Amino acid sequence: MTEAILLVGGKGTRLRPLTMHTPKPMVPAAGVPFLTHQLARARAAGVEHIVLATSYLAEVFEPYFGDGSSLGLHLEYVTEVEPLGTGGAIRNVASRLHSAPDEPVLIFNGDILTGLDIEALVGTHRTTGADVSLHLTRVADPRAFGLVPTDATGRVQAFLEKPQTPEEIVTDQINAGAYVFNRSVIDEIPAGRPVSVERETFPGLLAAGAHLQGMVDSTYWLDLGTPQAFVRGSADLVLGRAPSPAVPGRCGDRLVLDGAEVAPDAKLTGGTVVGTGARVEPGAMVDGSTVLDGAVIEAGAVVRDSLVGAGARIGARTVLDGAVIGDRAQIGPDNELRAGARIWCDARIPQGAIRFSSDQ
């Protein structure tokens, strides 16, 4: 297998308080745009040619990644004129693939951070003779996901909608968003209209007697659909919990990029990233957070599980816990922002204006 399709869908609206102009896959995670980790992991698994199937802002991706040569890849870009769904997006790029009909093509989702053993998934596909193979993962609470039960050999039995009652939870296995398709299956997806692989392509293949194989790989898996998940994913990349050859430095408690300034007595823990030109002043504590380029964390501030946008300033003694601070926002000293607070780009919050805890 040398080819792949990377699905870069959605507009990342749940990250819009951070920036109105940068799509989610380009927001830095562990020091580089998130999409870099996806591309680098595919290359490490032997993929050489990747088509980015995008539904928006392809003009952002191509200037950054170019032809992919810096990553050892050949990249191409295809943008949908109208939204086509997952299956429609796959079919829309079929003309850019070079694989023969019986050859496998890796397909993966740009919003998922995973430790999937890609080569093992391809190996499973080959040895079982499947038409499509799916990465499945187990979750503690599957109620928010569609379920994918399999038989004792791993062959997929059904695709079930999100369970509404305890009796409907027949498995804890869910679709983890990475697949291997035989090229011929891609060519059979209807062209020119929206198609969902979960609701149309996969059930239709099962009904026609096709072989869909599931491979359960319960290594690291995280859907980066919320700002909290994105921050968590970046920290896990730095800590080494989520493997990626694209992390620009050694794994550990902190990643301080070139040009950043960190005071000797500032404390950085939990996979914190400090971007280029950012400054963390004396006595500040930053845990499990992402501080983007040019941001300033003033003396004595405490930042936990938060994302601080480029050029933002966090005032002295201010506490952030699970907050998202937009680019260039100014948070004055002695504020307290918790429980998923979102501050829009360029906003100004004066000293001591917001707190969550008691005045006592």
C-alpha positions as CSV (number, residue, x, y, z in Angstrom):
1,M,0.0,0.0,0.0
2,T,1.5,3.3,-1.1
3,E,-1.6,5.5,-1.4
4,A,-4.0,7.2,1.0
5,I,-6.9,9.7,1.2
6,L,-6.9,12.1,4.0
7,L,-10.4,13.5,4.7
8,V,-10.2,17.1,6.0
9,G,-13.9,18.0,6.6
10,G,-15.9,20.3,8.7
11,K,-15.0,23.9,9.6
12,G,-13.7,23.5,13.1
13,T,-16.4,25.8,14.4
14,R,-15.9,24.6,18.0
15,L,-12.4,26.1,17.9
16,R,-13.5,29.5,16.5
17,P,-13.1,31.4,19.7
18,L,-9.4,30.7,19.2
19,T,-9.1,32.1,15.7
20,M,-11.5,33.0,13.0
21,H,-9.1,32.3,10.1
22,T,-7.1,29.1,10.9
23,P,-8.9,25.8,10.2
24,K,-8.6,23.2,13.0
25,P,-6.1,20.9,11.2
26,M,-3.7,23.9,11.0
27,V,-3.9,25.0,14.6
28,P,-0.6,23.9,16.2
29,A,-0.6,20.7,18.2
30,A,2.7,19.9,19.9
31,G,4.4,22.7,17.9
32,V,3.2,21.9,14.3
33,P,-0.1,22.1,12.5
34,F,-2.1,19.0,13.6
35,L,-2.4,17.8,10.0
36,T,1.4,17.3,10.0
37,H,1.1,14.5,12.6
38,Q,-1.4,12.7,10.4
39,L,0.8,13.0,7.3
40,A,4.0,12.0,9.1
41,R,2.4,8.9,10.6
42,A,1.1,7.8,7.2
43,R,4.6,8.3,5.7
44,A,6.2,6.3,8.4
45,A,3.8,3.4,7.5
46,G,5.0,3.4,3.9
47,V,2.5,5.7,2.3
48,E,4.0,7.8,-0.5
49,H,1.0,9.5,-2.2
50,I,-1.8,11.2,-0.3
51,V,-4.8,13.1,-1.7
52,L,-6.2,15.6,0.7
53,A,-10.0,15.6,0.2
54,T,-11.0,19.0,1.6
55,S,-14.4,20.7,1.8
56,Y,-13.0,24.2,2.6
57,L,-9.9,26.3,2.6
58,A,-7.7,24.2,0.5
59,E,-5.8,27.4,-0.2
60,V,-4.5,27.2,3.4
61,F,-3.2,23.7,3.2
62,E,-1.4,23.8,-0.1
63,P,0.8,26.9,0.5
64,Y,2.0,25.3,3.8
65,F,2.5,21.6,2.8
66,G,3.1,22.2,-0.9
67,D,3.8,19.1,-2.9
68,G,4.6,17.2,0.3
69,S,8.3,16.7,-0.5
70,S,9.4,18.1,2.8
71,L,7.6,15.2,4.5
72,G,8.8,12.6,1.9
73,L,5.3,12.6,0.3
74,H,3.6,13.4,-2.9
75,L,0.5,15.4,-2.0
76,E,-2.5,16.4,-4.1
77,Y,-5.5,18.5,-3.2
78,V,-9.1,18.2,-4.2
79,T,-11.8,20.6,-2.9
80,E,-15.5,19.8,-3.0
81,V,-17.7,22.4,-4.7
82,E,-20.6,21.3,-2.6
83,P,-20.5,19.1,0.6
84,L,-20.4,15.5,-0.4
85,G,-20.3,13.6,2.9
86,T,-17.6,11.1,3.8
87,G,-18.3,8.6,1.0
88,G,-18.8,11.3,-1.6
89,A,-15.5,12.9,-0.7
90,I,-13.7,9.6,-1.1
91,R,-15.3,9.1,-4.5
92,N,-14.6,12.7,-5.5
93,V,-10.8,12.1,-5.5
94,A,-10.8,8.6,-7.2
95,S,-9.4,10.0,-10.4
96,R,-6.2,11.1,-8.6
97,L,-5.5,7.6,-7.4
98,H,-2.9,5.4,-9.1
99,S,-3.7,2.0,-7.5
100,A,-5.0,-1.0,-9.4
101,P,-8.6,-2.2,-8.6
102,D,-7.5,-4.9,-6.3
103,E,-4.9,-2.8,-4.4
104,P,-5.6,-1.3,-1.0
105,V,-6.0,2.4,-0.3
106,L,-5.7,3.9,3.2
107,I,-8.4,6.4,4.2
108,F,-8.2,8.3,7.4
109,N,-9.9,11.2,9.1
110,G,-8.2,14.5,9.7
111,D,-10.0,15.1,13.0
112,I,-8.7,12.0,14.8
113,L,-5.5,11.6,16.8
114,T,-4.6,8.0,17.0
115,G,-1.8,5.5,17.8
116,L,-3.3,3.1,15.2
117,D,-0.8,0.5,13.8
118,I,-1.5,1.4,10.2
119,E,0.7,-1.4,8.9
120,A,-1.3,-3.9,11.0
121,L,-4.6,-2.7,9.6
122,V,-3.3,-3.1,6.1
123,G,-1.9,-6.5,7.0
124,T,-5.3,-7.6,8.4
125,H,-6.9,-6.3,5.1
126,R,-4.6,-8.4,3.0
127,T,-4.7,-11.6,5.1
128,T,-8.5,-11.7,5.4
129,G,-9.2,-10.9,1.8
130,A,-11.6,-8.1,2.9
131,D,-13.2,-5.6,0.5
132,V,-13.0,-2.9,3.3
133,S,-11.2,-3.0,6.6
134,L,-12.1,-0.7,9.5
135,H,-10.1,0.4,12.5
136,L,-12.4,-0.2,15.5
137,T,-11.7,1.0,19.1
138,R,-13.4,0.2,22.4
139,V,-14.9,3.0,24.5
140,A,-16.2,3.0,28.0
141,D,-19.4,4.7,27.1
142,P,-20.5,4.0,23.5
143,R,-23.8,5.9,23.7
144,A,-22.5,8.9,21.7
145,F,-21.2,6.7,18.9
146,G,-22.5,4.3,16.3
147,L,-21.7,0.7,17.2
148,V,-19.9,-1.9,15.0
149,P,-20.4,-5.5,16.2
150,T,-18.2,-8.2,14.8
151,D,-18.1,-12.0,14.9
152,A,-15.4,-14.1,16.5
153,T,-13.2,-13.7,13.4
154,G,-13.5,-9.9,13.3
155,R,-15.9,-9.8,10.4
156,V,-18.3,-6.9,10.7
157,Q,-22.0,-7.9,11.3
158,A,-23.8,-4.6,11.3
159,F,-23.6,-0.8,11.6
160,L,-25.9,0.4,14.4
161,E,-27.0,3.9,15.1
162,K,-26.3,5.5,18.5
163,P,-27.9,3.4,21.1
164,Q,-30.9,4.9,22.9
165,T,-31.5,2.3,25.6
166,P,-29.1,0.0,27.6
167,E,-30.5,-3.0,25.6
168,E,-29.3,-1.5,22.4
169,I,-25.6,-1.4,23.6
170,V,-24.6,-4.8,22.1
171,T,-20.9,-3.9,21.8
172,D,-18.4,-1.3,23.0
173,Q,-16.7,-1.2,19.6
174,I,-17.0,1.9,17.5
175,N,-15.8,3.1,14.1
176,A,-12.5,4.9,14.8
177,G,-12.3,6.7,11.5
178,A,-9.6,4.9,9.6
179,Y,-10.2,2.4,6.8
180,V,-8.5,0.4,4.0
181,F,-10.6,0.1,0.9
182,N,-9.9,-1.9,-2.2
183,R,-9.6,0.6,-5.0
184,S,-12.5,-1.1,-6.8
185,V,-14.9,-0.4,-3.9
186,I,-14.0,3.4,-4.1
187,D,-15.0,3.4,-7.8
188,E,-18.4,1.9,-7.0
189,I,-19.4,4.7,-4.7
190,P,-22.0,6.9,-6.5
191,A,-20.3,10.0,-7.9
192,G,-21.5,13.6,-7.8
193,R,-23.8,13.5,-4.8
194,P,-23.5,13.3,-1.0
195,V,-22.8,9.8,0.3
196,S,-22.3,8.7,3.9
197,V,-20.0,5.7,4.4
198,E,-21.6,5.0,7.8
199,R,-25.2,5.2,6.7
200,E,-25.0,4.2,3.0
201,T,-21.7,2.7,1.8
202,F,-20.9,0.3,4.6
203,P,-24.5,-1.0,5.1
204,G,-24.9,-1.3,1.3
205,L,-21.8,-3.4,1.1
206,L,-22.9,-5.7,3.9
207,A,-26.3,-6.2,2.2
208,A,-24.5,-7.1,-1.0
209,G,-22.5,-9.7,0.7
210,A,-19.1,-7.9,0.7
211,H,-16.5,-8.7,3.3
212,L,-16.0,-5.9,5.8
213,Q,-13.3,-6.7,8.4
214,G,-12.9,-5.0,11.7
215,M,-9.6,-4.7,13.5
216,V,-9.8,-3.6,17.1
217,D,-6.8,-1.5,18.1
218,S,-7.4,0.1,21.5
219,T,-4.2,2.1,21.6
220,Y,-4.4,5.9,21.8
221,W,-7.5,7.4,20.2
222,L,-9.0,10.8,20.5
223,D,-11.6,12.7,18.6
224,L,-10.4,16.3,18.4
225,G,-13.8,17.8,18.0
226,T,-13.7,20.2,21.0
227,P,-11.1,22.7,22.3
228,Q,-10.6,20.6,25.4
229,A,-9.8,17.5,23.3
230,F,-7.5,19.5,21.1
231,V,-5.5,20.7,24.1
232,R,-5.4,17.2,25.6
233,G,-4.2,15.8,22.3
234,S,-1.4,18.3,22.0
235,A,-0.3,17.5,25.5
236,D,-0.4,13.8,24.9
237,L,1.8,14.2,21.8
238,V,4.4,16.0,23.9
239,L,4.2,13.4,26.7
240,G,4.6,10.6,24.1
241,R,1.2,9.0,24.9
242,A,0.1,9.7,21.3
243,P,3.0,8.7,19.0
244,S,4.1,11.0,16.2
245,P,7.4,11.4,14.3
246,A,6.5,15.0,13.7
247,V,6.9,16.3,17.3
248,P,9.7,18.9,17.0
249,G,11.7,17.7,20.0
250,R,12.0,15.0,22.6
251,C,8.9,13.8,24.4
252,G,8.6,15.0,28.0
253,D,6.7,17.3,30.4
254,R,7.2,20.4,28.2
255,L,8.0,21.5,24.7
256,V,9.5,25.0,24.4
257,L,10.0,26.1,20.8
258,D,12.9,28.1,19.6
259,G,12.6,31.8,20.5
260,A,10.3,31.3,23.5
261,E,11.3,32.7,26.9
262,V,10.6,30.8,30.1
263,A,11.6,32.3,33.5
264,P,13.9,29.9,35.5
265,D,11.3,29.6,38.3
266,A,8.3,29.2,36.0
267,K,6.8,25.7,36.2
268,L,5.8,23.9,33.0
269,T,4.2,20.4,33.3
270,G,1.8,18.0,31.8
271,G,2.9,18.2,28.1
272,T,2.7,22.0,27.9
273,V,3.8,23.7,24.7
274,V,5.2,27.2,24.6
275,G,5.3,28.6,21.1
276,T,7.9,30.7,19.3
277,G,8.2,34.2,20.7
278,A,6.0,33.4,23.6
279,R,7.0,34.4,27.2
280,V,6.3,32.8,30.5
281,E,7.2,35.1,33.4
282,P,8.6,34.3,36.9
283,G,6.4,32.3,39.2
284,A,3.9,31.3,36.5
285,M,2.5,27.7,36.4
286,V,1.4,26.2,33.1
287,D,0.1,22.6,33.1
288,G,-1.2,20.5,30.2
289,S,-1.7,23.7,28.1
290,T,-0.9,25.1,24.7
291,V,0.6,28.7,24.6
292,L,0.8,29.8,21.0
293,D,3.3,32.0,19.3
294,G,3.9,35.4,20.9
295,A,1.6,34.9,23.8
296,V,2.6,36.2,27.3
297,I,1.8,34.5,30.6
298,E,2.6,37.1,33.3
299,A,4.1,36.5,36.7
300,G,2.2,34.3,39.0
301,A,-0.5,33.3,36.5
302,V,-1.8,29.7,36.7
303,V,-2.8,28.1,33.4
304,R,-4.3,24.5,33.4
305,D,-5.7,22.5,30.5
306,S,-6.1,25.7,28.4
307,L,-5.3,27.0,25.0
308,V,-3.8,30.5,24.8
309,G,-4.0,32.1,21.3
310,A,-1.2,33.7,19.4
311,G,-0.3,37.1,20.8
312,A,-2.7,36.9,23.7
313,R,-1.7,38.1,27.2
314,I,-2.7,36.5,30.5
315,G,-2.3,39.0,33.4
316,A,-0.4,38.4,36.6
317,R,-2.1,36.1,39.1
318,T,-4.9,35.2,36.7
319,V,-6.1,31.6,36.7
320,L,-7.2,29.8,33.6
321,D,-8.6,26.3,34.0
322,G,-10.1,24.6,30.9
323,A,-10.3,28.0,29.0
324,V,-9.8,28.9,25.4
325,I,-8.3,32.4,24.9
326,G,-8.5,33.8,21.4
327,D,-5.6,35.3,19.4
328,R,-4.5,38.7,20.7
329,A,-7.0,38.7,23.6
330,Q,-5.9,40.6,26.7
331,I,-6.9,39.1,30.1
332,G,-6.0,41.5,32.9
333,P,-4.5,40.6,36.2
334,D,-6.4,38.8,39.0
335,N,-9.1,37.2,36.8
336,E,-10.4,33.6,37.1
337,L,-11.7,31.8,34.0
338,R,-12.9,28.2,34.5
339,A,-15.3,25.5,33.2
340,G,-14.9,25.9,29.5
341,A,-14.7,29.7,29.3
342,R,-14.2,31.1,25.8
343,I,-12.7,34.5,25.1
344,W,-13.0,35.8,21.5
345,C,-10.1,37.1,19.5
346,D,-8.9,40.7,20.4
347,A,-11.2,40.8,23.5
348,R,-10.2,42.9,26.5
349,I,-11.0,41.9,30.1
350,P,-9.9,44.4,32.7
351,Q,-8.2,43.6,36.0
352,G,-10.3,41.6,38.5
353,A,-13.4,41.5,36.3
354,I,-14.3,37.8,36.4
355,R,-14.0,35.1,39.0
356,F,-15.7,31.8,39.7
357,S,-14.7,31.0,43.2
358,S,-16.0,32.6,46.5
359,D,-14.8,36.1,47.5
360,Q,-14.0,34.6,50.9
